[in-house]
Amino acid sequence: GPDDPTPSEAPKTDVKPVELMKPVTIRIRVIEVTKKGNFDARLTRFKNLLPAFDGAKLVDELETRVEPKSTVTLQIHGAPTTLKVTVLKVEPDLTVKLKVDIDAFKFSAKTTHLRSRATMMVGKMIEKEKGLYLAVTTKVEP
């Protein structure tokens, strides 16, 4: 087919590994957001990632270590649901690719975390005025 490598694209012998098999420390802050309300002081540094909301409450803070190509299931405090985190890939420059799923809210997102910008915010509205957002921060030991 058209995607077949031509002979000139044969792999070179000095190619660096395309991924690292290093465990990733993942910290997830589970945040309930509302259009109006108070913004939890502990979440102030995420306010720029949640521009549409005046209210934010820290529901839970989870931390786990996950091996590449593995999935960990975490229980969210005070919520009848679990959150699954999969490390899809750790790039040689320590960029981390994750997949986050919350089945109860039919929520799934893929995130890419650069070393210099390790926190990504993902989430969705679960009611008209209320949403569940996750501030996901990754760390790979060099």
Secondary structure, DSSP 8 states (H G I E B T S, - for coil): -TTS--GGG---TT---S-----EEEEEEEEEEESSS-B-GGGGGGGGG-TT-SEEEEEEEEEEEE-TT-EEEEE-TTSS-EEEEEEEEE-TT--EEEEEEEGGGTEEEEEEEBTTB-EEEEEEESSSSEEEEEEEEEEE--
